[in-house]
Amino acid sequence: MPRISEPTVAQHRARQLRTLLDAGRALVAEEGPERLSLAALARRVGLSRPSLYEYFRSRDDLVAAIVEDELPRWAAAVEQALAGPADLVAKVEAYVRAQLEMMTDGRHAAAVALAEHALAEPARERIRDGHAQLLRPLVTALADGGVPDPRLRAALVQGIVDAAARAAQRQAADPETIVRTAVAQAVHGLAGVDTAGAGNAPDT
C-alpha cells in the first residue's frame, strides 16, 4: 500500500489524483495523445499498474478524467468572457475568442487533443456532458437576444470554433486572421463576401 503523505486517506487520494492528472496532461503535451496509457502514466509517476487502477479503470477512464478536470475552469473563463459585452454580436465574438484562446494555449491543448481522440461511448458521453457546460453561456446569450433555436445556433458556432482551432494548429494563417474570420463567419456567414462567380468556379 502506498505511503500516506497527507493527514487523511481522502486528502492523500485527492493529492495523488491531482498528481496523476497533471502527469497525464504533461505526457500528452510532450508525446501526443496516442502515447497516453495507464502503463506510460504509471512509469512516469513511479506507481504500479495495480495502484493506478485504484484511480482509473481504463485508458478511456483516464482520458475522460483529464478532460473533465479541465472543463470547469474552461467553462468559467468562457462565462466570464461573455459577462462583459453588452450586445449580442460582441458576446458571440467574445465566445469565439475565448474558446480559441483556451483551445490553442498550452494548458488546454492536451484536453482538446484527448477529447478528439477515439474513445468508447461511455467516455465520450462524459466528455459531451462536460462540453455542454461550455455552450451554456452562449445559448443563454442567443436566447436573450431573441435568436431562434439558440441551442442549435450555439452548436453551429462551436463547430466554427472547432474548425478554426484545427486551422490554428495547422498554422493555416496567422492567429488573428483565423480569429477574425471565425468571428465573421459565426456572426455574419457569407454576408458581405463577394461570391460573384462562385457558382462557376472550377472543380478542384
Summary of the structure (lengths in Angstrom):
residues: 204
radius of gyration: 20.3
end to end distance: 62.3
largest distance: 72.5
contacts: 546
relative contact order: 0.10
helix: 74%
strand: 0%
